[in-house]
């Protein structure tokens, strides 16, 4: 069984929810569905394995300092696929 990433709530108000995620190597978020559009900004190089519905797993690298955004409804499990700790900040747009 994988360790669970540590989610630290930074802001949660009527407009945004900001959460920092800290992953040990091999740690995961667990399966979840995003209820809001969101933006991720990598604090470290993020070597992610993204488990997706239907059994597919995609591997992606988000370099430190880079961002990406996704729409509400994304369902996945995010896993640190690297050998080093991984950290990113997620901003959900309410």
C-alpha positions, 0 to 999 in steps of 0.5 A: 500500500502506498503512503498518502501525500500530505495536503496542507490547506493554505487558503479556503475562502469563497473564491479559491482553495489553495493547497500544498501537496507534499509527496514522499517518493511513491506517495499518492493522493488517492483517487479523487474527482476535481470539483473545480477548475484548478491550476497546479504550480510545481515547487520541485520537479514533479515526476508524476504517474497519473492513474486515470479511469479505464486503467490507463496510467500516464507519466508526466514531468512538470519542471519546478516553477512550471504550471498547468491548468485543468477543468472541473471533473478530472478524475485521477490518482496522482503518484510521485513516480520519482526518487525524490520528494515532490511538492506542488501548490494547487489553486482551485477556482470556485 
